[in-house]
Amino acid sequence: MCGRFGSCFLPRDIWRMFHLRTEPEDEPAWLPSWNLCPMQEAPVVLGAVHDGAPRRVELLRWGFVPRWAKDPKETRRPINARAEAVAKSGVFRDAFARRRCLVPAGVFYEWQRTPGQRQKQPYAIARADGRPTALAGLWEVWRAPDDTRQLRTFTIVTTNANEDIMFLHHRMPVIIEEVDWGVWLGEEPGSARDLLRPSPNGMLHSWPISTRVNSPANNGAELLRPLALVGTGL
């Protein structure tokens, strides 16, 4: 599962990382977030699989609303989609075929239950090489029946956890390597289904952090400070 992540990038960071053709506005369209929660908006990279338009970044809300939903308020909004089911699921099938996206993330979080402790222990998880991750996502546009409003949403695809984080959770987000971005976004030939696999063992590292991350009101780089250093001033 992936229920919280950090998208700690300014527009120019994403334009540079994902080789986008258009330049961002002088004023940032969003601020970095180290504690992005479901139902919040996040920058998402879209590609040509949908409409042939150039690779681009847009703000979408986390929590997938199918286009056929009658009322988003009464519809389940999954934040994750199981890789094993996306090609056949009535909720995700069309999005997997036509609206795949990349979700830039510097870090994501999981929680471990510790004997004797009332609260679960949060962990930050990132690439061991220090590079940002591109999580596999699916996106959709819901339009009101009277066409007066629309809602653009996304979900993060998950698969079985690798050995790096299996002690925390049995699921992990699918991470798309840069060499495969074009295939996932529909810009190059290839099988998107073949990319729905766990990351290689040794690619990720994790460390315990403060329970401050549990509250969406807390948002800053200090959330990533290893638990052993919290309160030390380091």
C-alpha positions in Angstrom: 0.0 0.0 0.0 1.0 3.6 -0.4 -1.0 6.0 1.8 1.3 8.9 2.2 4.2 10.3 0.2 6.4 13.4 -0.2 6.4 15.4 -3.4 9.0 17.8 -2.4 9.7 19.5 -5.7 9.1 22.9 -7.3 7.8 23.1 -10.9 11.3 23.6 -12.3 12.5 20.5 -10.6 9.9 18.3 -12.3 10.4 20.0 -15.7 14.1 19.2 -15.5 13.7 15.6 -14.1 11.1 14.5 -16.6 12.5 16.4 -19.7 9.3 18.4 -20.3 9.2 20.5 -23.4 7.4 23.6 -22.0 8.9 25.8 -19.3 7.0 26.4 -16.0 5.6 29.7 -15.0 7.8 32.2 -13.1 5.5 31.8 -10.0 5.3 28.1 -8.8 2.0 26.4 -9.5 2.5 24.4 -6.2 4.7 24.3 -3.2 6.8 21.2 -2.2 5.0 18.9 0.2 6.8 16.3 2.5 3.5 14.9 3.7 1.0 14.5 0.9 -2.3 12.8 2.0 -5.2 11.3 0.1 -7.7 13.8 -1.3 -4.9 16.4 -1.7 -3.6 17.7 -5.0 -0.2 16.6 -6.3 1.8 17.2 -9.4 1.5 14.3 -11.8 3.3 13.7 -15.2 1.0 12.8 -18.1 2.1 11.5 -21.4 0.9 10.7 -25.0 -1.0 7.5 -24.2 -4.2 9.6 -23.7 -4.3 12.2 -26.5 -0.9 12.3 -28.2 0.0 15.6 -26.5 3.5 16.2 -25.3 4.7 15.1 -21.9 3.4 17.5 -19.3 2.7 18.0 -15.6 -0.7 18.8 -14.0 -2.1 19.0 -10.5 -4.5 16.1 -9.9 -6.3 15.0 -6.7 -5.2 11.8 -5.1 -8.2 9.4 -4.9 -9.4 7.9 -8.1 -13.0 8.7 -9.3 -14.1 6.7 -12.3 -15.6 8.7 -15.2 -18.8 6.7 -15.0 -19.5 7.6 -11.3 -22.8 9.3 -10.7 -21.6 11.3 -7.7 -18.0 11.5 -6.5 -19.2 12.1 -2.9 -20.9 8.7 -2.9 -18.2 6.9 -4.7 -15.3 5.0 -3.2 -12.1 6.9 -4.2 -9.2 4.3 -4.1 -5.8 5.8 -3.5 -4.1 2.6 -4.7 -4.7 0.1 -7.5 -3.5 -3.4 -7.4 -1.1 -4.2 -10.3 -2.6 -7.7 -10.5 -6.1 -6.3 -11.3 -5.6 -3.0 -13.3 -6.0 -4.6 -16.7 -9.3 -6.3 -15.9 -10.8 -4.1 -13.2 -14.0 -2.2 -14.2 -12.7 0.7 -12.2 -9.2 0.9 -13.6 -9.2 -1.0 -16.9 -9.8 2.0 -19.2 -7.4 4.2 -17.3 -4.7 1.5 -17.5 -5.1 1.3 -21.3 -5.3 5.0 -22.0 -4.4 7.2 -19.0 -1.2 6.1 -17.3 0.9 8.7 -15.5 4.0 9.1 -13.3 3.8 10.5 -9.8 7.0 12.2 -8.7 8.0 11.3 -5.1 11.1 12.0 -3.2 9.9 9.7 -0.4 7.0 7.5 0.7 6.0 6.3 4.2 4.9 3.1 5.9 4.1 2.2 9.5 5.2 -0.7 11.6 3.5 -2.1 14.6 6.0 -2.4 17.5 5.2 -4.6 20.5 4.6 -2.6 23.6 4.0 0.6 21.8 0.5 2.1 21.4 1.3 3.9 18.1 2.8 2.3 15.0 6.3 3.4 14.2 6.5 5.5 10.9 9.3 4.9 8.4 10.5 7.0 5.5 11.4 5.1 2.4 13.5 6.4 -0.5 15.9 5.3 -3.2 19.3 4.2 -1.8 21.0 6.2 -4.6 19.3 9.4 -3.5 17.4 9.9 -6.8 13.7 10.8 -6.8 11.2 8.1 -7.6 8.6 8.0 -10.3 5.6 6.0 -9.0 3.3 4.3 -11.5 -0.1 6.0 -11.6 -3.5 6.0 -13.4 -5.6 9.1 -13.9 -9.1 10.0 -14.9 -11.4 12.9 -15.6 -14.9 12.8 -14.1 -17.5 15.2 -15.5 -20.8 16.2 -14.0 -23.8 15.0 -16.0 -24.7 18.6 -16.7 -21.1 19.3 -17.7 -20.8 22.2 -15.2 -17.7 20.8 -13.4 -15.0 18.2 -13.7 -12.7 16.4 -11.3 -9.2 15.2 -12.3 -7.9 12.4 -10.0 -5.2 9.8 -9.8 -4.3 6.6 -8.0 -0.9 4.9 -7.3 -0.4 1.3 -8.6 1.0 -1.1 -6.0 2.6 -4.6 -6.2 4.2 -7.1 -3.9 6.9 -5.6 -1.6 10.5 -6.4 -2.3 12.9 -7.5 0.5 13.9 -4.0 1.3 10.5 -3.1 2.9 8.7 -6.4 3.3 9.3 -6.0 7.1 7.1 -2.9 7.0 4.3 -3.9 4.6 3.5 -6.7 2.1 2.8 -4.1 -0.7 4.8 -1.3 -2.3 4.2 1.3 -5.0 5.3 0.3 -8.5 8.4 2.4 -9.3 9.0 3.1 -13.0 12.7 3.5 -14.0 13.6 6.4 -16.2 14.5 4.0 -19.1 10.8 2.9 -19.0 9.1 6.2 -18.7 8.3 6.4 -22.4 6.7 3.0 -22.4 4.6 3.7 -19.3 3.4 7.0 -20.7 2.6 5.5 -24.1 5.2 7.5 -25.9 7.2 4.4 -27.0 6.3 0.9 -27.9 6.4 -1.7 -25.2 4.3 -3.6 -22.7 3.2 -1.5 -19.7 2.0 -4.6 -18.0 5.6 -5.9 -17.9 6.5 -2.9 -15.8 4.1 -3.9 -13.0 6.7 -5.6 -10.8 8.5 -5.0 -7.5 11.7 -2.9 -7.5 15.0 -4.9 -7.4 16.2 -5.7 -3.9 18.7 -3.2 -2.6 17.2 -0.3 -4.5 15.4 1.3 -1.5 16.4 2.1 2.1 14.2 3.0 5.0 14.6 4.7 8.4 12.4 5.3 11.4 11.1 8.9 11.8 9.0 10.9 14.3 5.3 10.3 14.7 4.8 13.9 13.7 4.3 12.6 10.2 1.0 11.1 11.4 -0.6 14.5 11.3 -1.3 16.1 7.9 -0.8 19.5 9.7 3.0 18.7 9.9 4.8 19.3 6.7 8.4 20.1 6.3 11.8 18.5 5.6 12.3 17.9 9.3 9.8 15.0 9.0 12.6 13.0 7.3 15.0 13.4 10.2 16.0 9.9 11.5 14.4 9.1 14.8 17.8 8.9 16.5 18.5 12.5 15.6 15.1 14.0 16.6 15.5 16.5 19.4 19.3 16.5 19.1 19.5 19.7 17.0 21.3 17.9 14.2 
